[in-house]
Amino acid sequence: MAIPPPPGPRQPGGPYPQGPYRQPYGPGLPYRPWGQGYSPYNRPAPVNGLAIAALVLGILCFLPALGLVLGLIALVQIRRRGERGRGLAIGGIVMSSIGLALFVAAFTTGGAHDVWEGVRDGAHGDGATFSVRKGECFDAPGGSLEGEVPDVDKVPCSGRHQAEVFANFALPGGGFPGDDAITEKAGDRCYALRGTYAMDSWAIADDVDVYYFTPTRDGWGHGDRQVTCMFGNTDERGTLTGTLRRDATTLTGDQLAYLRADAVLYTALDTAPDAAYLEDDLPGHRRWAARVATALADQSRRLRAHDWPDGAREPVAGRTAVLDRAREEWGRAAAATDADTFYVHYGRGSTLLEGRTAVTARKALGLATTPPARDRQGGSGSGGAPGDGKQV
C-alpha cells in the first residue's frame, strides 16, 4: 500500500523535506546540535580574575599584602558565583603570606636596608664610589689613598689602618662641574669639618693630614654626589693606629668644655692673611691680631664660667691667667704701626699660647699633652692646605 508523502516541497534524492536550516534526526541519526545562542554544556564556568591577580602577586612577591587580600576576596566570589580558580586563589594566599612574612622580617632586622644598598650599588655600577660612613676605618686594596679607589676593606679603628672617615656630605646637583671645582669644594668643606670630629687638635700626629674621595664623572652621571672626608698618613706607606675621634661621643663634659673654648682660639688663628711676608700686608696682619685678641678674651671667659673638678680647677685657672697675658700681647700687635713692633708682640703672644700651662691643664683633664708642630699651630690641628687633599 502506498503511503502518501508528507505535505511540503520535495527534494530530489530523498523522501524527507529539507530546508536550509534543518538537518535530519530521528532513530539511528545524530542528535540535533544546540544552537549558538545557548550552550550550557559546551562553555565552562569562567575563572575568577582576582584569583589570577593574587597568584601573580604572590609569585612576584610584589605587594604581598595586596596579594593576600585579593586571594581572600577571590575565594568568597568563587563560592558565591560558582566560578573556577579556587586553587589559584589559595596559591596566591600562601605565596603572598610567605612574602609578607619575609618583608616584615627584613624591616625588623635591617635587612631591607642592606638589600637596597646592594641594588643601588648594582644600578650605579663602577662609576659610583663606595660607601664608608663617619667613624669607620679602612684600608685601600692598592695601598694608596690617591687616584681612583674602586673599593676599600673596612677594618677596626682600634688597630692599624690607612684612613679614618670623619665626615660625609653631598655636593649640589646639576651638571658635572669638573674635577677642579669638585676638588676645591671638597677641600674647603672637609677642612672645615675636621674639628667637629677631632676636637682635640693635639691628639693628631704631625704626619696625619686630610684626604677626601669625590665623585668621578661616571659616578656623577649615575647620581653620585657624595664626598668622603678622612684622615690619612702623609707617608704613602704609613698607617694610623687607634681612632682620632674626639667629640661628644667619646669625651667627658669637662673635656668638651675645655676643647670648645680652645676651638674659639684656633678658629681665629686660622684666619691669618695669605701674604707670605708680614711687610706685604701689615694692615691685614693687624686685623688678624685683633681677631685673635678677641678670641682669647672669649676663651678666658668660657674657661672661668665652667665648674671644673677639683683636680683640674687650679691648672685651668693657671692656664686662663696666661691666656690673659697672651691677649694683651696680641692686642699690642694689633695696634703696631710698623712690622718690627708687630713681630715683637706677635712672638711673645705666640710663645704664651704654647707654654707649659696648657700641658698641665690638659693633663689634669685627660687630654693629649703633645703640642702640635709650630707650622701647624695656626690651624685646628690637622695641618696642610686645602689643596693638599686627595681626590678619587
Secondary structure, DSSP 8 states (H G I E B T S, - for coil): ------SS---TT-SS---TT----STTS------TT--TTTS---B-HHHHHHHHHHHHTSSHHHHHHHHHHHHHHHHHHT-B-HHHHHHHHHHHHHHHHHHHHHHHHTHHHHHHHHHHHHHHGGGS-----TT-EEE-TTS-SSS-----EEE-TTSEESEEEEEEEE---SS---HHHHHHHHHHHHHHHHHHHB--GGGS-TTEEEEEE---HHHHHTT--EEEEEEEESSTT--EES---BSTTTS-HHHHHHHHHHHHHHHHHTT--S-SSGGG-HHHHHHHHHHHHHHHHHHHHHHHHS---HHHHHHHHHHHHHHHHHHHHHHHHHT-SSHHHHHHHHHHHHHHHTSHHHHHHHHHHT---S---GGGTTSSSS-S-GGG----
